[in-house]
């Protein structure tokens, strides 16, 4: 199950009842916007105990359409790579 922004905001509202939903929404929007800006600049983003995002260059390649077996040239492009932190890995795998 994936978490969507509305569920995240509900959980934040329950955890921090003194903040208004409007303030929490603004906060989440600012954080997401800053992550996007940093990645667009080519910088990496690190959230301690969660993970890091980096922009990598995916080389140009020739791929095959599985439906028609036609070969397609795919140009070089930027992709986002996310790596979880060791703490997150331990929490997910119950290794604490």
HELIX and SHEET records of a PDB file:
HELIX    1   1 UNK A    5  UNK A   15  1                                  11    
HELIX    2   2 UNK A   21  UNK A   41  1                                  21    
HELIX    3   3 UNK A   86  UNK A   92  1                                   7    
SHEET    1   A 3 UNK A  45  UNK A  47  0                                        
SHEET    2   A 3 UNK A  51  UNK A  58 -1                                        
SHEET    3   A 3 UNK A  77  UNK A  84 -1                                        
SHEET    1   B 2 UNK A  61  UNK A  64  0                                        
SHEET    2   B 2 UNK A  71  UNK A  74 -1                                        
END                                                                             
